[in-house]
Amino acid sequence: MFFDEPTSGLDSFMAMSIVDCMKSLTEKGKTIVCTIHQPSSEIFEKFDQLYLLAEGRLAFFGPLNEAKYFFQKYASFFYYYPFNISKKFIII
């Protein structure tokens, strides 16, 4: 299933409800692909895989838990600031 910005325009409670619903579908074996624009940290952490684009090009693809270490290694601004993934991706 593909969802194009399913949380846009929703309050935080409803956005989390939508993401929880999508997550429950993945636990039942469904594949979910979606675009999310500036997710909260709580919503962002619900995802298993990250496909991050920067200026239309692939910046990172892999398990969400590896993104922090990837950007600490290859992007110096992650070294100097506390890690809040939803805010830092705006910089890219």
C-alpha positions, 0 to 999 in steps of 0.5 A, a space after each residue: 500500500 502507498 500513502 502520500 503524506 497520510 498525516 498532513 493536516 492532522 493533529 498529533 493524536 490523529 497523526 499517531 493513530 494513522 501511523 499506528 494503523 499503518 504499523 499494525 498492517 505491517 505486523 500482519 505482513 502488509 508492505 506500506 510505503 509512505 511519504 512523511 513531511 516533517 514527522 514528529 520524533 514519536 511518529 518517526 520512530 515508528 518506521 522500520 526503514 528510511 529512504 531519505 532524499 536530499 535535493 532529489 537524490 538518495 541520501 540514506 536508505 536502510 534501517 531507521 536505527 542505523 540512520 543516526 550512526 550513518 549521519 554521525 559518520 558522514 555528516 559533521 553537523 550531527 556530531 556537534 548537535 544533540 540528535 533530533 532526527 526530525 529537525 536535522 533532516 530539514 537542514 539537508 
